[in-house]
Amino acid sequence: MSVKLIYFCFIQLIIFILMKKEKEIIPTSTFQHALHLAKKAILIALVLTPFRFALEMAGLPERAIFFIGLLWLTLGFAMYWGIKLYNVKNAYLILLLSLIIFSPISRFPVAVFWWIDHKWSIGTHYSLYFDNFAQATFQHVVYGSLVQLIPGFFLGAITIVIMRNIKSTTKKINTIKNE
């Protein structure tokens, strides 16, 4: 089994363990529901980016730490949110809003690490491609958010569809057994 697959499974396990302890709340609005879902994801992302930066500073090659990234974290949370939201009214809107809240906030530390890497010429992947902080911030926060948001939304939406299908099939089976 590859290291990348093990890491991906490990991240999924961490997400589900953390979310299992999450208290059920009754949000008063769609936005509050989305914000509630995004909070823990943001905290994990704010730890993950410095961790990845530190691993690069320690000299680990890019291919060894590729899967320690925000895209994989986003995909994991999108699947979790899809499972959590499948029976909620406005599930797709809440999923989209959660990703819209999560993505830019999780990407801002990447721009900060670009600045650190660029200022001190450290040589990690963060300092590549951009000439100034404004350009790096725009690219990381706007473009990087879209790179997270689009596949995250599709994966979360597919998860919602699958979960609704499973529930519908289970109801039909139970109805047939009761007749």
Secondary structure as UniProt FT lines:
FT   HELIX           3..20
FT   HELIX           30..57
FT   TURN            58..59
FT   HELIX           62..65
FT   TURN            66..67
FT   HELIX           70..85
FT   TURN            86..87
FT   TURN            89..90
FT   HELIX           91..120
FT   HELIX           125..127
FT   HELIX           133..137
FT   HELIX           138..143
FT   HELIX           144..178
//
